Amino acid sequence: MTMTSDGARADLRGFEEHFEDKPEGPVSAAIIAGGIGALGLGILTTLAEASETVSGWLDVSASVGPLSGKTLFSVLIWLVAWGVLHGAMKNTGHETRRAFGIAMVLVALGVIGTLPTFFQLFGAE
């Protein structure tokens, strides 16, 4: 037995509340889109190191340098991916566990793309 806030006893055994099942597609779309955004950042970082032309295109703010474009375009990639995936998955029952696994692989690849040890392999000489 437990006590409620007003001191009355409440028996919670057998207490079951039924929740309506909702599609997990929108949640999965948001999770996967985050991974796509991270992968976009890794790809843009590697491309900026590999090509001076791409690095120049990404130089949105002269005081910040190519980092300004990398972050700006990564956020745009994330937003577009989220919108497209949300539209495609809004009524589906995709498992969020599977989406989380997919996103973790994409994030890991994105992180690898931002590591100097990796992107310096493609550096313009």
Secondary structure, 3 states (H helix, E strand, C coil): CEECCCCCEECCCCCCCCCCCCCCHHHHHHHHHHHHHHHHHHHHHHHHHHCHHHHHHCCCECCCEHHHHHHHHHHHHHHHHHHHHHHHHCCCCCCHHHHHHHHHHHHHHHHHHHCHHHHHHHCCC
